[in-house]
Amino acid sequence: MKNNFHYFLALWIATTVQSGEFEILSLTSNGRLSFTNTFTNGMFTIEWAPQVPSTNWNTGWTGLRDITVTGKICNVDIPMYYRVKSITNLFIPTIYARQFVYLISSGNVDVGTGTMTYLNNVTLSSGKEYTLMEFDIPNQIILIPCRSTSSEFYTIPTESKNEVIEWQNGTSGTTWTNSFGDGSSDKITIIGTETITVPAGTFNCIKIEKREINNSLRLRYVDWIKPGFNMVKEIDYGNGSSQPTTLTLKYWTDKSPR
């Protein structure tokens, strides 16, 4: 009975995918789902529903946690059907548990390491889904909601309730402005493309400059972003009164199960 049930699930899922993109190969009785992949820069999510057809496919277990008692009998929808959802060509793939480790230096002095890790997805009150990005730097941990499209990477900074375009793919000279809740604004400009070598390897990057423009601080940053990957290097020049702080990618790793 169990084998027949899983065979039906695999057969149903296979009819929902598009030919030439990816294909469900099997769903075994011990819970192993296999599918092909022809994308060079794609992410996949396994979604579940209690019945088909369904317009409410779930990507998490929120509805199966902290169930409130409403009477002597409780009813809850549980996973019975599964499908694979593909998201391709993201500018910055926010892959769960992917971690980037950076060397931090001030001038020519090494001051430690910092890590950037993509955590679980959350849906905010706006109805938009974000990935939590964790920065673990010396003496501080910062959580920032972020999301990516095929050409922009958005964040919600700690000093703002609204999302801003942190990085974007574009031609040299492309400029945009971000405004924050504390009254400050940044002018961001794509300088061009540059190939750089860091301990993690050699990367073809978009070089992006950020300048604070409407107060006396005049802070300045330069980021090197590898499309389809992540930030490879950043130099924080501050306001020019002290040694710049540099982050360079040491290595990266995927810790999520494969």
N, C-alpha and C positions, 0 to 999 in steps of 0.2 A: 504493500500500500504506500509506504514512504517513497520507494523508488518511483512509482507511477506518478505520485504527486509532484516530485521534483522534476520529473521529465516533462510534465505539463507546463510547469513554470518556465523552464528553459525554452520550450517550443513557443510559448506565447511571447516571451520577450524577443525572440529572434524575429518575429514578424513586425516588430515596432521600429527596427533600426533601418537606416537608409543604406541602400546598396552602395558599395565602393568606399564607405567611410569606416565603419567597423561592424563586426558581426559577433553575436553571441555563439560561442562554441559549445559550452556545456554548463550545466548546473548539477553537480553531483549530489548524491544522497548524504555526503558528509559536509555539505555546505560550501563547496568550492566553486565559484563562478569564474569562467574563463571567457575572454573575448579578444578579438584581434584589434589592432590599432594601426592606422595608416597616417595619422597626423604627426607632424614634427613638433608641434607645440600645443599640446592639448591637455585638458584636465577632464576627469570623469567623476561622476557622482552616482552612487547606487541609491535609487529612490525606492520607497515601498508604499503600498496601499493595501487596505483591507479587502478591497474588491475591485473588479474591473467591469465596465469602464469606470475610470475615476478622473476627476478634475483636481483632486487634492492629493498629489504625491508628496510624501514626506521625505525629508533628508536627514532627520535626526530622531531622537528618542524623547523629546520634551513631553509629548502627550502620554508617555508611558512612565513618567516619573512624578512623584509627589501627587498621586491620585487622591482627590478629595472624596471622603466617604459621604455619600448622599442618601444612603438607605441601607436596608438589609442586603440588597443585591446591587452590585456595581457592574457597569458595562463599559468596556473600552475596546477601541479598534486596535488590532495587532497586525503586524506584517504578514501578509499572505501572498502578495504578488510583488515582484521586483522588476525594475527596468534600469538600464544604463543611460544616463544623461551626459552628453558630451559638450564641453565648452572649449572652443578652439581659439588659437591665435590671441591669447591675452598678452597685453603689453608686459605686465608683471604677473606671472602665475603665483597665486597665493596658496600654495600647496600645503595642506595640513602637515604640521610637524617638520616642515623644511626649515633648516637652521643655517644661518650664515654667521661665521665667526670672524671678527675684525680685529686686527692689531691697531692699538691706539697709541699715537705718539704726539708729543708736544715739542715742536722744533725737531731736534735730533735725539730726544730722550723718549724711550719706550715707557709708557705709563700703565700698560695692562691690555686687556682684551675686552671686547664687548660682543654680545650676541644679539642677532635679530631672528626671531622665531615666529612663524605663522601658526596661530592656534585655531580654536574652533570658530565656526561661523555664528554670528548673532544677527537677529533681526531687530532693528531699533524701532522706536515709536513712529518714525517716518515711513515705515513699511519696507525700507531698503535693507538688503542683506549685506553685511560686512564681515570681513575676517579680522579677528583680533591679532594685531602685530605687537609682539612683546620685544622691547628693547631692555636688555640686561647689561647695564654699564656699571663701572665702579661706583658703589654706594647708592645706586638708584635703579629701580625697575619702572618702566613706562609702558602702559598699554594704549595702543592707538587703533581705532577702527579704520579699516582700509578696504578698498575694492578696486578692481581693474576692469577696463574695457579693452578693446583691441588697440587703442591708441592713447588712453589716459590712465593714470594711476591716481586715485583720490584718497585723501586721508581726512579724518576729523581731528584737528590738533587739540591739544589739551586746553588751549586758551580760546577755543571757539566751539560753538554748537553746530556750525555749518561745515559741510565738507569743502575742501579746496583741491585744486589740481596740484598735486605734489610734483609729478613728472609727466611729461607727455612726449610722444614721438612726433617729430616734425622736422622741417627744414631749418637750416641755419638762419637765425634772425627772428624766428618765431618767439613772440613775447606775450605774457599774460600777467595779471596782477591778482594776488590773493589778499583779502582783507580779513582781519581777525577781531575777536571780541574785545581785545584790550585797546583797540583803536589803531594798532599798527598795520602796515601793509608791506608786502614784499613784491618786488618786480622780478619776474623770472624770465630768463632769456636762454634759448638754445644757441650755444656758441658754435656748435658744429659736431663733427664726429672725430674720434681719436682712438687709436689702438694703444692700450696700455698693458703693462705686465705687472702683476702683483704676485704675492706668494701662491695664490690659488690658480694662477695661469695667465694666459694672454687673452684679452677680450676686446672686441670691437664695440666701442661705447658711443653713446650720445653724451656730449659734455654740456652741462646745464649750470648756469650761474644764477644765484639768488641774492638780491640786494634789498635791505630794508630801506624804505624810501621816504617815510613821512615822520620821522622823529630824529633825535640827535645821535642815536646809537650807530647808525650806518653799518649794521652787521652785514657780512658777506660770506657766502658759502659757494663752493663749486662741487658739483656731483658728477660722477661718471656712471652712466646707467647702461647696462647691457639689455637691449630689448629681448623679451622672452625669458629673461633670467632675473636680474635684480641689480641693486646698487653694488658696484665694484669698489668704488673709492669715493671719499668725501674729504674736502679740506675746509675746515671752519677757520676763516681768517679773523673772526670777531670784528672789532672796529679798527683793527690795525695797530692797536697799542700794545699787543703782546704776541708771543709766538703762536703761530697757527697750530690747530689741532688736526691731525690727519687720521682717518680711518681707512685701512687697506684690507681687502678681503684675504684672510689667511686660508680658509677652506670652507666648504659647505657640505651639508649632509642631509639625507632624507631619513627621518627616524620613523616614519609611518610604515605599517606593515605592507608588504608587497605580495 
